[in-house]
Amino acid sequence: MRIKLRANACIYAIILSFLAFSAKCLADTIILKDGSKVDGLIVEKSNSFIKADVEGVELKFYNKDIKEIIPAEKDMAIANEKYAELEKNSLLDKVLELSNIKKQIESMPARIGEEYAQYKERIPANMYEPGSKIMTESFSAQDIYFSVVEYFKANYRRDYLFEIKEFMGSPLCEKISGLEQKASGSKALEEMKDFAKSLGETPPAKERSELIKKLDEAVGATSMQIETVITMYKGINLAIDPVVTEDKRLTPGELELVTSQMRQELKNMLKNVISISFLYAYQSLSDDELKQYVNFWSSDAGKWFNETSSKAFMTAMDKASKKAALKFADLAGKNKKSDTQEESHFFKKGGEWIRR
């Protein structure tokens, strides 16, 4: 009997708290000129004052003291809008984390730094170190992630994101994620070389090879890797253009020609590398498990996510490149001004020497 009473007491407490919450949500909000806010149901209005029921107590407020009254419906709409925005941010953050996009973005500044080092000979010595700082600031993981999230928000599909989140949290995806993590270790890279050699002697079954090919196409692994390399190359060239000397600068036509050649070379090289890495990483998966994985990424939700992810990343990198280019232009302008000042100082001193 005591247990029953306690249970009933809990139920009543929940109902009362819910009713209190509902009453608060349905209350009008009275904002006074001194900045304070009062939640209550307006029960009377006149030319000089209003009366509101505030938690069972009737209070009078004079119009001259009131800045604004937000009706219950509007207040509820604002609350719903804020909730929808919070839900959107939470859902996007979770999906980007589960899909490893967040992790890839976090590694991007280091990759940009390594790539930037390859351009040292094309950048004036006195601008290389300041340029390195510019690249770090412009291609920060935080800014790239923010741009990616903003792109997803502009192309938001709540239904698809919930579907993706549910699938990525499934036992199959958790298993695949573990296999991918294991295959990315330094020990696994050595094993993969031996595995690649063994494929020459014992090729995989035709059905398995077809599944791996379909998986590559479904997740866009090869195309995404190619576009990432091309985007980084074009982005850095665009960024450093203001400080590169005329003889070492690529024209837009030359840049397009080089990237076109790179794309074809990368396609021939990466397709084979990714196939081997997939065969190695997923060797413990059955054909049925691989089919389930391929089928999901071939679905409308899967296609939307991969396409949106790719475009979001390219857009974020383009923004970062343009931001860096502006800073490099500013750096070039400062150095030019500094050189002119030194030159003027030199001639001024020379003139004084001649006069003496």
Secondary structure, DSSP 4 states (H G I P E B T S, - for coil): -HHHHHHHHHHHHHHHHHHHHHHHHTSEEEEETTS-EEEEEEEEE-SSEEEEEETTEEEEEEGGGEEEEE-HHHHHHHHHHHHHHHHHHHHHHHHHHHTTHHHHHHHHHHHHHHHHHTTGGGS-HHHHHHHHHHHHHHT-HHHHHHHHHHHHHHT--HHHHHHHHHHHTSHHHHHHHHHHHHHTSHHHHHHHHHHHHHHHHSPPPHHHHHHHHHHHHHHTHHHHHHHHHHHHHHHHHHHHGGGS-GGGPPPHHHHHHHHHHHHHHHHHHHHHHHHHHHHHHTTTS-HHHHHHHHHHHTSHHHHHHHHHHHHHHHHHHHHHHHHHHHHHHHHHHHHHHHHHHHHHHHHHHHHHHHH-
